[in-house]
Each structure stands twice: as C-alpha cells, then as structure tokens.
C-alpha cells in the first residue's frame, strides 16, 4: 500500500572533530537506510567541506540543495557524526517544510581521546535547543544516541517513516463528497473552510450527476467488464441477479472517473437510500475495493472519517476502514463489535465475502434493490483507531490502539464485523462522547498512534486527544 519515504540526509559537523567521522557516517547512514528500503538524497561531498554543514554559509548551500529537490523527499534525517553546529543546521533546515529526525552517533568508551571522540550526545541537545528557539519542528527518539546499523535505529526510522507519510498525506489532500449529507446524520457535519485552511480541499459531486453518468455507461465497455471481473473474484455472488453486478460495475467505473478527474485522495459517499432507489444496488463492495486501492472511502458522506482514514492508511502498511461503534460484546467491558455494511477492504477480511442485500435498509425499501453489501468478518490484528471533527475553525482528532480479536460473531450478524478489544474501553467511549465525536471510527492495522499523533499535532498543528 504505502511506499516508503524518501529521505534527504543532512550531516552536521564541527571542525574540532576528525573529518574521517563524516566520510564513515555518509557511507553507513546511506547503506542503512537503503537496506531498509528507503531512497536517499545526499548533498555532493565536494559541495561543502566533507559534504557536511557547519557554518551558516554551508547551511545555505544545503538549503539550496533542498529547494532543487523540493517534492522529492518526505523527511530529513539530520545525522550528527560529531557534535555538529546548531547555527549551520538552522540555516539549512528552517525552511525544509518536512519532518526532521535528529540522530546522533554514540561514543565508544575505548575511543574517547580528542582525536576520536564525537560528543554527539551533547551536540544533539544543542541542536534541539536551538531548533526550539527558532521554531524549527523536529523529532527526537530514544535512545538519545544510536548507530545507524543498530536495531534501535531501524525502529526509529520505521516510526519516522510512518510519521512522514501521515504528515504528507494530510498536508495537501483532496476529498470528494458524493451527495449531500444524509439528513438524519447530523453527526457527520463538517466545516469545509476549516478543512481548506488545513490544506484539505473538498470537491462536491451531486448524486444526480453520478446517476446520469452511470446510465450513459455501456455495460460492454472494456473498463466495465474489467470491473465486473474484479468484483466477481472478490466475493461469492451466488443468488445475486446479474443486473446487480452489471450496475455495480458501471457505478464503480463512474466513481473511478470522478476520482481521476478531480484528483481525489479519498471520498465520502451518500450510500443510502437514493442509490438503492435509483440504481437498485448498495455500493458497499465498491467502497471496499476503493479502500484496498488506497482511495479511502467513508460511508454516509462522513468527510471527517475519510480524512482520518487517509492519515491512518498512509501511516499503515495497508488500507483503513470506516466502521460503526456498534454493539457491546456480551458483558465484557473492554470489548465491543465494530461493524459496517460491507465497505471493508478485501485484504483485511478473513476470506471472500458474500454479496447480499442490505437487510437493515430492506425494511424500508422494495425487495431486491439493495444488493452490494459484502458480508464477512475482519481479520484479527493489532489496530489503531481514530476520528476527526471540525470545531471553531480547527481540526480535532482522537487516536487510540487496540486489537481485533478472533472472538466469534453470530452467523446471523449482518455486515462485516469484528470484536475489538480496547483497554479501558468504557472510559474511551465516555471521552470521545464528551468530546462530541461521531458514531463512526476509522481503523487501520498496526500500532500507529504515536507517529500519527506526532504528524497531526507537532507538524500539522491539529488538536489530538489520545484515548
């Protein structure tokens, strides 16, 4: 799903220390990051002394290097092979515009003579201090000093990579709102101007325009046939009328067209009841397919969830899901059932789903006009959950962690669901309720709360509550 970040490498220097430390660091840092699957950008070794930065003038050379490569990197790794110089670092990086990881080499007890020792331990604190004075945002992780070949550094890079991906995802994104908000769901109201001020553009599409395109879309078109084959392979369609698969395929192609034309990173769709009434299908299985492709798709025109999903998916190694906080799980206070009608990414399901009608909406609709719900179960896994709302012109998020268990869900439970185990769940529910968050929750695999919190709060300036 998520491509690993490309990093620009910065090497701090202080002339009191041996130059050999710089040459070794350039080689070791590059080899280590490339071994982890990251592309790297390095200033030419002859552009400054040793390809490092000590003076403000060398810092300006490095800043020009970053400007030439703008858009090619998602983060900067600031490496201190020795003490480094904080003034040169500020000149180089104060306008970097991306997250900065501060790394310092460790000293060795048998190499503490003046011609060998690094003092990077102290230098890292000095860089952090002066960055704070200048308002340069940065990330520093334990242990305070670490060699690029160490397992601890690999953990730091993994954290920083996820942070960079989430930051880039929400720094500039476009979300498509298909249809007006469903009238009863005031829980998903959103402030588009607050989103825009945060770099998030909302493009709106009326459902009538979608329906007209679908009606003009020929069933024999190559892209419609390809969509049908993909949908057919993903689930069990036994008992589904052929015209339902054909209509869903046409609708899927039309949604793809809008995504391409409007350059959408995520969508929020009015998924009932007009689609069932006009097209005689439910779009759930299509939303699962979009989520699996990295286009976060939220139900019920929940733009806030689409944004939260996009951040979580960027930080994760897979897609995100929009689910309901739906049911208690028997009498277990730290477990509940998270569910939706079938927009779960296929890769996060325990197996092929089964396409059925929307048994809840069927209570108010003519029979047979809501095929498209993908019934199944969500895989057991570690997961991170969260949501977003707008208030007083600001974006407010919450984040938490838990796991999907293999606890059984009754066979007659409609939709795609899993039992979620979340520490102190009852307090979590009270907290998000008092904060005014919605009944939806966005979920992605993995323990991601810390890097996503840092992306949203430290680098993007949003309010984030850890629950």
C-alpha positions as CSV (number, residue, x, y, z in Angstrom):
1,X,0.0,0.0,0.0
2,X,2.2,2.8,1.3
3,X,5.5,3.5,-0.4
4,X,8.4,4.1,2.0
5,X,9.5,7.7,2.4
6,X,12.5,9.2,0.6
7,X,14.8,11.0,3.0
8,X,17.2,13.9,2.4
9,X,20.3,13.2,4.5
10,X,22.0,16.1,6.4
11,X,25.3,15.7,8.2
12,X,26.3,18.2,10.9
13,X,29.9,19.0,11.5
14,X,32.1,20.8,13.9
15,X,35.7,21.4,12.8
16,X,37.3,20.4,16.1
17,X,36.5,16.8,15.3
18,X,38.1,14.5,12.8
19,X,36.8,14.5,9.2
20,X,37.0,10.8,9.0
21,X,33.9,10.6,11.1
22,X,32.0,12.4,8.3
23,X,33.1,10.0,5.5
24,X,32.1,6.9,7.5
25,X,28.8,8.4,8.5
26,X,27.8,9.2,4.9
27,X,28.5,5.6,3.9
28,X,26.9,4.0,7.0
29,X,23.8,6.1,7.0
30,X,23.1,5.7,3.3
31,X,23.7,1.9,3.4
32,X,21.5,1.5,6.4
33,X,18.5,3.5,5.1
34,X,18.7,1.9,1.6
35,X,18.8,-1.6,3.3
36,X,15.5,-0.6,5.0
37,X,14.0,0.2,1.6
38,X,14.3,4.0,1.6
39,X,15.6,6.2,-1.2
40,X,18.0,8.9,-0.1
41,X,19.2,12.2,-1.3
42,X,22.8,13.4,-0.4
43,X,24.5,16.7,-0.9
44,X,27.6,16.2,-3.1
45,X,30.6,15.6,-1.0
46,X,32.5,18.4,-2.6
47,X,29.7,21.0,-2.3
48,X,30.9,21.8,1.3
49,X,33.6,20.5,3.5
50,X,33.1,16.8,3.6
51,X,29.6,17.2,2.2
52,X,28.5,18.3,5.7
53,X,27.3,21.5,7.3
54,X,29.0,23.6,9.9
55,X,28.7,27.3,9.0
56,X,25.6,29.3,8.1
57,X,27.1,29.7,4.6
58,X,27.3,25.9,4.2
59,X,23.8,25.8,5.6
60,X,22.6,28.0,2.8
61,X,24.2,25.7,0.3
62,X,22.3,22.8,1.8
63,X,19.0,24.8,1.8
64,X,19.5,25.4,-1.9
65,X,20.1,21.7,-2.4
66,X,16.7,21.0,-0.7
67,X,15.0,23.6,-2.9
68,X,16.3,21.9,-6.0
69,X,14.8,18.7,-4.9
70,X,11.5,20.0,-3.5
71,X,8.8,17.4,-3.6
72,X,11.2,14.5,-4.0
73,X,11.6,13.8,-0.2
74,X,9.2,13.4,2.6
75,X,11.6,13.9,5.5
76,X,15.1,14.9,6.5
77,X,17.4,12.7,8.6
78,X,19.8,15.0,10.5
79,X,22.8,13.0,11.3
80,X,25.4,14.1,13.9
81,X,28.6,12.1,13.4
82,X,30.2,14.6,15.9
83,X,28.9,17.5,17.9
84,X,27.7,19.4,14.9
85,X,26.9,23.1,14.6
86,X,23.4,24.2,15.5
87,X,23.6,27.6,13.7
88,X,24.5,25.9,10.4
89,X,21.7,23.4,10.9
90,X,19.2,26.1,11.4
91,X,20.3,27.9,8.2
92,X,20.0,24.6,6.3
93,X,16.7,23.3,7.6
94,X,14.5,26.1,9.0
95,X,12.5,26.1,5.7
96,X,12.7,22.4,5.0
97,X,8.9,22.1,5.2
98,X,9.0,18.4,6.2
99,X,9.6,16.4,9.4
100,X,13.2,16.2,10.6
101,X,14.6,13.3,12.6
102,X,17.6,14.2,14.8
103,X,20.1,11.3,15.1
104,X,23.4,11.3,17.0
105,X,26.2,8.8,16.8
106,X,27.2,7.1,20.1
107,X,30.7,7.5,21.6
108,X,32.7,4.3,22.5
109,X,34.4,4.1,25.8
110,X,37.7,3.0,24.2
111,X,37.6,5.9,21.8
112,X,37.4,8.9,23.9
113,X,40.7,10.6,23.1
114,X,40.3,14.1,21.5
115,X,41.2,12.8,18.0
116,X,38.5,10.1,18.3
117,X,35.6,11.2,20.4
118,X,32.4,12.6,19.0
119,X,30.5,14.5,21.7
120,X,27.3,13.9,19.6
121,X,25.4,13.3,22.8
122,X,25.8,16.9,23.8
123,X,25.5,18.2,20.2
124,X,22.1,16.6,19.8
125,X,20.8,18.5,22.8
126,X,22.3,21.7,21.4
127,X,20.6,21.3,18.1
128,X,17.3,20.5,19.8
129,X,17.6,23.6,21.9
130,X,18.3,26.0,19.1
131,X,15.7,24.4,16.8
132,X,13.2,25.2,19.6
133,X,14.4,28.8,19.8
134,X,13.9,29.2,16.0
135,X,10.6,27.3,15.9
136,X,12.0,24.5,13.7
137,X,9.9,21.4,14.3
138,X,11.8,18.2,14.7
139,X,11.6,14.6,16.0
140,X,13.9,13.0,18.6
141,X,13.5,9.4,19.7
142,X,15.2,7.2,22.3
143,X,17.8,6.1,22.7
144,X,19.5,9.5,22.6
145,X,22.5,8.2,20.6
146,X,22.3,5.3,18.3
147,X,24.5,3.8,15.5
148,X,22.8,3.6,12.0
149,X,23.4,-0.2,12.0
150,X,21.7,-0.8,15.3
151,X,18.2,-2.4,15.6
152,X,17.1,0.6,17.7
153,X,17.8,2.9,14.8
154,X,15.7,0.7,12.5
155,X,12.9,1.2,14.9
156,X,13.4,4.9,14.9
157,X,13.3,5.0,11.1
158,X,10.2,2.9,10.9
159,X,8.4,5.4,13.3
160,X,9.7,8.4,11.4
161,X,8.7,6.9,8.1
162,X,5.1,6.5,9.2
163,X,5.1,10.0,10.7
164,X,6.4,11.4,7.4
165,X,3.8,9.5,5.4
166,X,0.9,10.7,7.6
167,X,2.2,14.3,7.5
168,X,2.5,14.3,3.7
169,X,-0.9,12.7,3.3
170,X,-2.8,15.4,5.3
171,X,-0.6,18.4,4.4
172,X,-2.3,18.5,1.0
173,X,-5.2,16.3,0.1
174,X,-8.5,16.4,-1.8
175,X,-11.6,14.6,-0.7
176,X,-14.7,14.1,-2.8
177,X,-18.1,14.4,-1.2
178,X,-20.6,12.5,-3.3
179,X,-24.1,13.6,-2.5
180,X,-25.5,15.8,0.3
181,X,-25.2,14.7,3.9
182,X,-27.9,12.2,4.8
183,X,-30.5,14.3,6.6
184,X,-30.7,12.3,9.9
185,X,-26.9,12.2,10.3
186,X,-26.0,15.5,11.8
187,X,-23.1,13.6,13.4
188,X,-21.1,13.9,10.2
189,X,-21.5,17.7,9.7
190,X,-18.2,19.3,8.7
191,X,-16.7,22.8,8.2
192,X,-15.2,22.9,4.7
193,X,-13.4,26.2,5.3
194,X,-11.6,24.7,8.4
195,X,-10.5,21.8,6.2
196,X,-9.3,24.2,3.5
197,X,-7.2,26.2,5.9
198,X,-5.6,22.9,6.9
199,X,-4.7,22.2,3.2
200,X,-7.7,19.8,2.6
201,X,-9.8,20.6,-0.4
202,X,-13.4,19.3,-0.6
203,X,-14.8,18.7,-4.1
204,X,-18.6,18.0,-4.2
205,X,-20.5,15.9,-6.7
206,X,-24.2,15.7,-6.9
207,X,-25.7,12.2,-7.0
208,X,-27.9,13.2,-9.9
209,X,-24.8,13.7,-12.0
210,X,-23.4,10.3,-10.9
211,X,-26.7,8.6,-11.8
212,X,-26.7,10.2,-15.2
213,X,-23.2,9.1,-16.0
214,X,-24.0,5.6,-14.8
215,X,-27.0,5.4,-17.1
216,X,-24.8,6.5,-20.1
217,X,-22.1,4.0,-19.2
218,X,-22.3,1.0,-21.5
219,X,-22.2,-2.5,-20.0
220,X,-20.0,-3.7,-22.8
221,X,-17.3,-1.1,-22.2
222,X,-13.9,-2.7,-21.5
223,X,-13.5,-0.9,-18.2
224,X,-16.9,-2.1,-17.0
225,X,-16.1,-5.7,-17.9
226,X,-12.8,-5.4,-16.1
227,X,-14.5,-4.0,-13.0
228,X,-17.1,-6.8,-13.1
229,X,-14.3,-9.4,-13.2
230,X,-12.5,-7.9,-10.3
231,X,-15.7,-7.7,-8.2
232,X,-16.7,-11.2,-9.1
233,X,-13.4,-12.6,-8.0
234,X,-13.5,-10.9,-4.6
235,X,-16.7,-12.4,-3.2
236,X,-19.4,-15.0,-3.5
237,X,-22.2,-13.7,-5.8
238,X,-24.4,-16.7,-5.5
239,X,-28.0,-15.6,-5.8
240,X,-27.2,-12.1,-6.9
241,X,-29.1,-11.0,-10.0
242,X,-26.7,-10.4,-13.0
243,X,-28.1,-6.9,-13.4
244,X,-26.9,-6.0,-9.9
245,X,-23.3,-6.9,-10.7
246,X,-23.6,-5.1,-14.0
247,X,-24.9,-1.9,-12.3
248,X,-22.3,-2.0,-9.6
249,X,-19.6,-2.4,-12.2
250,X,-20.9,0.7,-14.1
251,X,-21.1,2.7,-10.8
252,X,-17.6,1.6,-10.0
253,X,-16.3,2.9,-13.3
254,X,-18.1,6.2,-12.9
255,X,-16.6,6.7,-9.3
256,X,-13.2,5.9,-10.8
257,X,-13.7,8.6,-13.4
258,X,-14.5,11.2,-10.9
259,X,-11.5,10.2,-8.7
260,X,-9.2,10.6,-11.7
261,X,-10.8,13.9,-13.0
262,X,-10.9,15.6,-9.6
263,X,-7.6,14.0,-8.3
264,X,-9.2,12.7,-5.2
265,X,-7.3,11.1,-2.4
266,X,-10.4,10.0,-0.5
267,X,-14.2,10.0,-0.9
268,X,-17.2,10.2,1.3
269,X,-20.4,8.8,-0.3
270,X,-24.1,9.2,0.4
271,X,-24.7,5.5,0.3
272,X,-28.4,5.3,1.1
273,X,-31.2,5.4,0.1
274,X,-31.0,7.2,-3.3
275,X,-28.5,4.7,-4.8
276,X,-30.8,1.8,-3.8
277,X,-33.9,3.6,-5.1
278,X,-32.4,4.8,-8.4
279,X,-29.7,2.2,-9.3
280,X,-31.1,-0.7,-7.2
281,X,-27.8,-1.6,-5.6
282,X,-25.8,-0.9,-2.5
283,X,-22.3,0.5,-3.1
284,X,-20.6,-1.2,-0.1
285,X,-18.5,-3.7,-2.1
286,X,-17.2,-0.9,-4.3
287,X,-16.0,1.1,-1.3
288,X,-14.1,-2.0,-0.1
289,X,-12.4,-2.1,-3.5
290,X,-11.5,1.6,-3.3
291,X,-10.1,1.2,0.2
292,X,-8.0,-1.7,-0.9
293,X,-6.5,0.5,-3.7
294,X,-5.6,3.2,-1.3
295,X,-8.5,5.6,-2.0
296,X,-10.0,5.9,1.5
297,X,-13.8,5.6,1.1
298,X,-16.1,6.6,4.0
299,X,-19.8,5.9,4.3
300,X,-22.7,8.3,4.8
301,X,-20.8,11.4,3.5
302,X,-18.6,11.3,6.6
303,X,-15.8,13.6,5.3
304,X,-14.1,13.7,8.7
305,X,-13.7,9.9,8.7
306,X,-12.4,10.0,5.1
307,X,-9.7,12.4,6.3
308,X,-8.8,10.3,9.3
309,X,-8.8,7.2,7.2
310,X,-6.4,8.8,4.8
311,X,-3.9,9.6,7.6
312,X,-4.1,6.2,9.2
313,X,-3.8,4.4,5.8
314,X,-0.7,6.5,4.9
315,X,1.0,5.5,8.2
316,X,-0.1,1.9,8.0
317,X,1.2,-0.9,5.7
318,X,-2.3,-1.4,4.4
319,X,-5.7,0.3,4.0
320,X,-8.1,1.8,6.5
321,X,-11.7,1.1,7.3
322,X,-14.7,3.2,8.3
323,X,-16.8,1.4,10.9
324,X,-19.5,2.0,13.4
325,X,-19.1,1.9,17.2
326,X,-21.9,-0.6,17.1
327,X,-22.5,-3.2,19.8
328,X,-21.4,-4.2,23.2
329,X,-19.7,-7.7,23.3
330,X,-21.7,-9.7,25.8
331,X,-20.8,-8.5,29.3
332,X,-17.1,-7.8,28.6
333,X,-16.4,-4.1,29.3
334,X,-13.2,-3.8,27.2
335,X,-14.7,-5.4,24.1
336,X,-17.2,-4.2,21.5
337,X,-18.3,-5.0,18.0
338,X,-17.2,-2.7,15.2
339,X,-19.2,-3.1,12.0
340,X,-20.3,-1.7,8.7
341,X,-22.4,-3.0,5.9
342,X,-19.5,-4.2,3.8
343,X,-17.0,-1.4,2.8
344,X,-14.2,-3.3,4.5
345,X,-11.1,-3.6,2.3
346,X,-10.9,-7.2,1.0
347,X,-7.4,-7.6,2.2
348,X,-8.5,-7.1,5.8
349,X,-11.2,-9.7,5.7
350,X,-10.7,-13.3,6.9
351,X,-11.7,-14.6,3.4
352,X,-14.0,-13.9,0.5
353,X,-17.2,-12.2,1.5
354,X,-20.7,-12.9,0.4
355,X,-22.8,-10.3,-1.6
356,X,-26.3,-9.8,-0.1
357,X,-29.0,-7.2,0.1
358,X,-28.9,-4.6,2.8
359,X,-31.0,-6.4,5.4
360,X,-31.4,-3.2,7.5
361,X,-32.5,-0.9,4.7
362,X,-34.7,-3.6,3.2
363,X,-37.1,-2.8,6.0
364,X,-37.9,0.4,4.1
365,X,-37.1,-0.5,0.5
366,X,-38.8,-2.6,-2.2
367,X,-37.3,-6.2,-2.2
368,X,-34.2,-6.9,-4.2
369,X,-33.0,-3.3,-4.8
370,X,-30.0,-3.3,-2.4
371,X,-27.6,-6.0,-3.4
372,X,-24.0,-5.0,-2.9
373,X,-23.3,-5.4,0.8
374,X,-20.2,-7.6,1.4
375,X,-20.9,-9.8,4.4
376,X,-17.9,-11.3,6.2
377,X,-15.5,-10.9,9.1
378,X,-12.5,-8.7,9.8
379,X,-9.1,-10.3,10.4
380,X,-7.7,-10.5,13.9
381,X,-4.9,-7.9,14.1
382,X,-3.4,-5.1,16.1
383,X,-5.0,-1.8,15.1
384,X,-5.1,1.9,15.6
385,X,-8.4,3.8,15.6
386,X,-9.4,7.4,15.5
387,X,-11.7,10.1,14.1
388,X,-11.8,13.8,13.2
389,X,-14.3,16.7,13.6
390,X,-14.1,20.4,13.0
391,X,-14.9,22.9,15.7
392,X,-14.4,26.7,15.8
393,X,-12.3,26.6,12.6
394,X,-9.9,23.8,13.9
395,X,-9.5,20.1,13.2
396,X,-9.8,17.9,16.3
397,X,-8.8,14.2,16.3
398,X,-8.6,11.4,18.7
399,X,-6.4,8.3,18.5
400,X,-6.2,5.1,20.3
401,X,-4.9,1.5,20.0
402,X,-6.4,-1.9,20.5
403,X,-6.8,-5.2,18.6
404,X,-9.4,-7.1,16.6
405,X,-9.8,-10.5,18.2
406,X,-10.9,-13.9,16.9
407,X,-13.9,-13.8,19.2
408,X,-17.0,-15.2,17.4
409,X,-19.6,-13.0,15.9
410,X,-23.0,-14.7,15.4
411,X,-23.6,-16.1,12.0
412,X,-26.7,-14.1,11.5
413,X,-25.0,-10.8,12.3
414,X,-25.4,-8.7,9.2
415,X,-22.4,-6.9,7.6
416,X,-18.7,-7.1,8.0
417,X,-17.6,-7.0,11.7
418,X,-15.1,-8.0,14.3
419,X,-14.9,-7.9,18.1
420,X,-12.5,-5.1,19.2
421,X,-10.6,-5.3,22.4
422,X,-9.6,-1.8,23.7
423,X,-8.0,-1.2,27.1
424,X,-10.4,0.8,29.4
425,X,-13.0,0.9,26.6
426,X,-15.7,2.4,28.8
427,X,-13.5,5.5,29.6
428,X,-12.6,5.7,25.9
429,X,-16.3,5.8,24.9
430,X,-17.0,8.4,27.5
431,X,-14.1,10.5,26.4
432,X,-15.0,10.6,22.7
433,X,-18.6,11.1,23.5
434,X,-17.9,14.1,25.7
435,X,-15.6,15.5,23.0
436,X,-18.5,15.3,20.5
437,X,-17.0,12.8,18.1
438,X,-19.1,10.9,15.7
439,X,-20.5,7.3,15.8
440,X,-18.1,6.3,13.1
441,X,-14.5,5.2,13.8
442,X,-11.6,4.9,11.3
443,X,-9.3,1.9,11.8
444,X,-6.0,0.7,10.3
445,X,-3.8,-2.2,11.1
446,X,-0.7,-1.7,13.4
447,X,0.3,0.3,16.4
448,X,0.4,3.7,14.9
449,X,-1.0,6.2,17.5
450,X,2.4,7.7,18.4
451,X,3.7,8.6,14.9
452,X,0.3,9.7,13.7
453,X,-0.2,11.8,16.8
454,X,3.2,13.5,16.1
455,X,2.3,14.1,12.5
456,X,-1.0,15.6,13.3
457,X,-0.1,17.6,16.4
458,X,3.6,18.5,16.2
459,X,3.9,19.0,12.4
460,X,0.4,19.9,11.3
461,X,-0.7,21.8,14.4
462,X,-4.0,20.0,15.0
463,X,-5.6,19.1,18.3
464,X,-5.2,15.4,19.1
465,X,-6.5,13.5,22.1
466,X,-5.0,10.1,22.9
467,X,-7.7,7.8,24.4
